[in-house]
Every structure is written in C-alpha cells, then in structure tokens.
Amino acid sequence: MNDVIDGDRTKNNEARNDSGYDVVVVGAGPGSVYHSLLLRQWSDDVVLFSHTLDLTDDERERLAARGVRIADGTVKRLVVDDGRLRGIELAEGRVVPRNAVFVAPRMVPRDGLLTGPGCERDDDGWVITDRSGRTSVPGVWAVGNVADPRALVVTAAGFAINHRLVDEDTERAVAARRTARPLPF
C-alpha cells in the first residue's frame, strides 16, 4: 500500500490536492497539529483525526483558521481495498473516506553516550544544550540531531524557513477569522 506517507515525504508534494488525494493526519504525537498545518499548503482537503491528542482551544482555532477540519475520535484501522486506502475507520464504527494518510514520524535520539554520564534531558527526551552545544555535564557537548530532531542540516534549514512561513500564514488566517463579521440571517 502506497497511501501511508511519513512526514519526511511532504517535501515532495506527494499528496497535492491536484493529484486527487483527500488527506488525513492521524494525531499520534505532538507534531500532528503542525503537520496538518504544513499539509494545508498542498491540499485544500485536510482532516486531522485527533486520535490520542487532546487538542487545546488555541490549536483548534489555528486549524480552523487554516481550513483544516478536525475529526474527534480514535482511529481503529485503515480501510484498504485492492491494495488502496479507501478510508479511516474510527473506534465507533464510522468510516471516513480518505485516500492518503500521514502519520508524523516519532524521532528518538540515540544518545546513550550523552545520557550515560548524566546529561540532562528536556521534557521530550532530548539532551539539553546551550547555543554552543554545551550540555549539563562539564566538558560534554552535543550537536546535530541528537540534541535537536530537526538538525538534519539541509532538512533543518528548509524546515526552519517553512515553519516560519506556515506560522505567518496561520497568524494571518487567525486574525482574519477573528475580525470576520458573521453573515446576517
């Protein structure tokens, strides 16, 4: 099945709406909201299945402002027919037709050399460093994707730029949504 796409393939525009994909993001981790906002650049039809996420009001507002729909409920399974994704079945039994699903990859640092001597970690499990890469253990530095999951040099540069552009688009959309006047009935 070629319809499950990890987050790293979004840069290849593989789920552009002009190719007929109805995109869904499964909320399986903290990056899922951002992933949904990012995919909105490539498709007018993006749905975030909250799955195991507890979305905040701010996240819901940001998603709505960018036109990302939210489907609350737990994903039970992918509905596949003849090797193609046909939909997402929720635990309640409802099937939502979709033909492309994204799950944000979960990055896990391989940092045994750093945590062995006692380098402190942040709440997400990444080794804490200052701007120079210095850790909490004197004489120990960490750089690259062991300290920052986005630090895959080329990817990190592109990610940082695109992240800012997505944030700017979302801020404009939220502001426009807040100032929009409701239509009279």
C-alpha positions, 0 to 999 in steps of 0.5 A: 500500500502506497497511501501511508506517507511519513512526514519526511515525504511532504517535501515532495508534494506527494499528496497535492490536492491536484493529484486527487488525494483527500488527506488525513493526519492521524494525531499520534504525537505532538507534531500532528497539529503542525503537520496538518498545518504544513499539509494545508499548503498542498491540499485544500482537503485536510482532516486531522483525526485527533486520535490520542491528542487532546487538542487545546482551544488555541490549536483548534482555532489555528486549524480552523483558521487554516481550513483544516477540519478536525475529526474527534475520535480514535482511529481503529484501522485503515480501510484498504481495498485492492491494495488502496486506502479507501478510508479511516475507520474510527473506534465507533464504527464510522468510516471516513473516506480518505485516500492518503494518510500521514502519520508524523514520524516519532524521532528518538535520539540515540544518545546513550553516550550523552545520557550515560554520564548524566546529561540532562534531558528536556521534557521530550527526551532530548539532551539539553544544550546551550547555543554552543552545544554545551550540555549539563555535564562539564566538558560534554557537548552535543550537536546535530540531531541528537540534541535537536530532531530537526538538525538534519542540516539541509532538512533543518534549514528548509524546515526552519524557513517553512515553519516560519512561513506556515506560522505567518500564514496561520497568524494571518488566517487567525486574525482574519477569522477573528475580525470576520463579521458573521453573515446576517440571517 
